């Protein structure tokens, strides 16, 4: 990120779920693209193989349900959505490798016939339901890249709750007060690195 801003928030752990909406709307992860979904998630984002195989039941790559995480390839600019098992018929149909997955064969992800170039790139990651709650705190601690407008919206809608949970803040390594944090025009920043610890 060029001319990027970093914001580190020390936050009450009991209130950290307020930031999960940023994980659901999507954040940027950098890593090696042209690799399989499994490789990107496990080697690039440090998600355990067992967790991927046992917990992440529904995966969408660029809006298409994925059954084979070893064959599906992420590209620079892709969007990867991760969810635990969803309820009902829709959940059963979208579950990867589920008995009803054949019902969606027309919309499922199929690998491209041409290979994808391996390079450093940016992927949008979206985390839903249990996955957001279980992986969210670690992602926030490591830092997520988001649009400034997303942070601005979060602050506008949750000002009071964030004010109660905020213990301290640093902008580009300089300590700031709660009021200073709220008064910055975050929407003017294209991207920023947010850490919540």
BELLIN-V383166 format. One record per pair of residues at least 6 apart in sequence whose ideal C-beta (glycine too) atoms are under 6 Angstrom apart, sorted by the first residue. I is the first residue (numbers start at 1). J is the second residue. Records with the same first field share a line. If there is no record, write none. Layout:
BEGIN
I=J + J
END
This chain:
BEGIN
1=191
4=191
5=189 + 192
6=172 + 193
7=171 + 194
8=170 + 195
9=169 + 196
10=167 + 168 + 197
11=165 + 196
12=165
15=165
16=137
18=158 + 161
19=140 + 196
20=132 + 136
22=146 + 150
23=127 + 132 + 136
24=128
26=124 + 126
27=125 + 144 + 146
28=122 + 145
29=123 + 125
30=122
31=40 + 44
33=74 + 75 + 76 + 119 + 121
34=116 + 117 + 118
36=70
37=69 + 72
38=69 + 70
40=74
41=47 + 52
42=49
56=82
57=84 + 85 + 95
58=83 + 86 + 94 + 95
59=66 + 82 + 96
60=81
61=72 + 80 + 109
62=78 + 79
64=109
65=94 + 104 + 108
66=72 + 109
67=96 + 97 + 101
71=111
72=109
73=116
74=123
75=116
76=121
78=123
79=124
80=123 + 125
81=126
82=127 + 131
83=128 + 129 + 131
84=129 + 130 + 131
85=91
92=98 + 100
93=100 + 103 + 104
127=135
140=196
141=197
143=193 + 195
144=194
145=191 + 193
146=194
148=186 + 187 + 189 + 192
149=187
151=186
152=186 + 187
155=182
163=178
166=178
169=176 + 181
END
